Every structure is written in structure tokens, then in C-alpha cells.
Amino acid sequence: MNLEQIIQATKEQMPLSRWEHTLRVRDTAMALAEGESVDLQKVELAAILHDYCKFWPAEKLMAQIKENNLPEELLLYNKELWHGPVGAEIARKEWAIEDEDILNAIRYHTTGRPGMSPLEKIIFLADYIEPGRQFPGIDKVRQMAKTNMDQALLQSLDNTITFLIEKRQKVYPLTLITRNYYLEQVMLQERS
Ligand SMILES: Nc1ncnc2c1ncn2[C@@H]1O[C@H](COP(=O)(O)OP(=O)(O)O)[C@@H](O)[C@H]1O
């Protein structure tokens, strides 16, 4: 497995604007990783690969979900949720990435999950706050991410859930469970 080959192949999966987003996610993730006990090579690899399948056709993603026995419940929700879990399978099969932490960072970068590792949190937040993102409340999350990643996660999950409710869209239950988990974590931290 060679990073240059992975970079080239990833670039070929997406339009230039999404590749530029990927590079900003990598840079943001590397900055968030400062002072955290994470392997920077893993941060870079997970960031590069996180959107590998983002522009694959829905039929191809659907076939991969079935073929790899991924949760079929995903098919009942927004298509945007499919590329993370499929991306993790592709990273394992095409790029021989066996590191579960990297695979989980790719797998859960859109939905989150309770008990995320530092690497998973970094990729989730970097995707959310990279400098190309512009929406109300983003600067608050950027500030939080510098001092307390759990608080930043909670705020970004709250924002996403509120956004989906306002758009009258279904919320994937794992994201609700994740939000409740991080609310508890933040409340415990505030009490201690
Ligand atoms: N828990 C969820 N349930 C349903 N849809 C969701 C959920 N989380 C995110 N989404 C949808 O996915 C989109 C963002 O997915 P993401 O992987 O971050 O893509 P992008 O990088 O293009 O923002 C949101 O705009 C929303 O429409």
C-alpha cells in the first residue's frame, strides 16, 4: 500500500471540488491531531479516504451494502449515509487497510457513533469544520473543537439533527444515540 497510489486513485473517484474538500479535511484533521495521542499517518490516510465512495452511483453503493452485509437499515435513510460504511469496506478490500481505527473513522464519519476513538472524532470534526464549510453556527463549533472535541461533536450532532428536522427528513437512529451519548459525556465533564 502506497500513499501516492491511494491519493491518485481517490482523486479519480470524485470531482475536483470534492478532492479539494478532502485536502482541507486532511489539513484540518492534522491540525486537530496536535496534542492528541494519534498516529499522524493514520490521520492522513483516514482523511484522504473518507469520501472515496461519495460520488459512486446509488445502485453501486446499494449493491455494496448488500454484498458486504452492511446494515440494510441504511437503505431506508438518506443516500448520503451510504458512502462511509461502503468506503470502509473498499479501503479494506482495494487498499488492504486492516487498521480498524482507520476503517471506523471512514465508516462513521457522517453518522458518528458512541465512544468514538480520538482518530474517529478528528475525522468527523475535520469533515464538519474544514474552512470550506459555511453555515450558521460553524464558528462556534470551530472554537469548541480547539478546546473540547466532545463538546464540538455534541454541537455538530445537534446542528445536523436540527437541520434534518427542519427539512422534514428522517434522522438515522445511530446519530440520535450518538448525540445522547455525547450529551452525557459533556454533562459529566461539566459536573467534575
Ligand atoms: N443522521 C443522519 N440521518 C439522515 N441524514 C443525515 C444524517 N447525518 C447526515 N445526514 C445527511 O448527510 C449530509 C452530510 O453528509 P456528509 O457525509 O457530511 O456529506 P458532505 O461532506 O457532503 O457534507 C447532511 O447534509 C444530511 O443531509
PDBQT file of the ligand as one rigid body, heavy atoms in Angstrom, charges set to zero:
ROOT
HETATM    1  N1  LIG A 201     -28.127  11.010  10.900  1.00  0.00    +0.000 N 
HETATM    2  C1  LIG A 201     -28.476  11.384   9.688  1.00  0.00    +0.000 A 
HETATM    3  N2  LIG A 201     -29.646  10.994   9.182  1.00  0.00    +0.000 NA
HETATM    4  C2  LIG A 201     -30.018  11.356   7.949  1.00  0.00    +0.000 A 
HETATM    5  N3  LIG A 201     -29.267  12.120   7.146  1.00  0.00    +0.000 NA
HETATM    6  C3  LIG A 201     -28.091  12.557   7.596  1.00  0.00    +0.000 A 
HETATM    7  C4  LIG A 201     -27.619  12.203   8.892  1.00  0.00    +0.000 A 
HETATM    8  N4  LIG A 201     -26.409  12.761   9.072  1.00  0.00    +0.000 NA
HETATM    9  C5  LIG A 201     -26.128  13.433   7.947  1.00  0.00    +0.000 A 
HETATM   10  N5  LIG A 201     -27.135  13.314   7.056  1.00  0.00    +0.000 N 
HETATM   11  C6  LIG A 201     -27.183  13.890   5.702  1.00  0.00    +0.000 C 
HETATM   12  O1  LIG A 201     -25.916  13.800   5.143  1.00  0.00    +0.000 OA
HETATM   13  C7  LIG A 201     -25.449  15.068   4.727  1.00  0.00    +0.000 C 
HETATM   14  C8  LIG A 201     -23.998  15.277   5.038  1.00  0.00    +0.000 C 
HETATM   15  O2  LIG A 201     -23.242  14.137   4.804  1.00  0.00    +0.000 OA
HETATM   16  P1  LIG A 201     -21.657  14.240   4.744  1.00  0.00    +0.000 P 
HETATM   17  O3  LIG A 201     -21.058  12.893   4.642  1.00  0.00    +0.000 OA
HETATM   18  O4  LIG A 201     -21.154  15.101   5.853  1.00  0.00    +0.000 OA
HETATM   19  O5  LIG A 201     -21.521  14.917   3.357  1.00  0.00    +0.000 OA
HETATM   20  P2  LIG A 201     -20.857  16.271   2.989  1.00  0.00    +0.000 P 
HETATM   21  O6  LIG A 201     -19.393  16.023   3.220  1.00  0.00    +0.000 OA
HETATM   22  O7  LIG A 201     -21.229  16.485   1.572  1.00  0.00    +0.000 OA
HETATM   23  O8  LIG A 201     -21.457  17.310   3.919  1.00  0.00    +0.000 OA
HETATM   24  C9  LIG A 201     -26.284  16.066   5.520  1.00  0.00    +0.000 C 
HETATM   25  O9  LIG A 201     -26.451  17.239   4.798  1.00  0.00    +0.000 OA
HETATM   26  C10 LIG A 201     -27.580  15.343   5.718  1.00  0.00    +0.000 C 
HETATM   27  O10 LIG A 201     -28.437  15.605   4.615  1.00  0.00    +0.000 OA
ENDROOT
TORSDOF 0
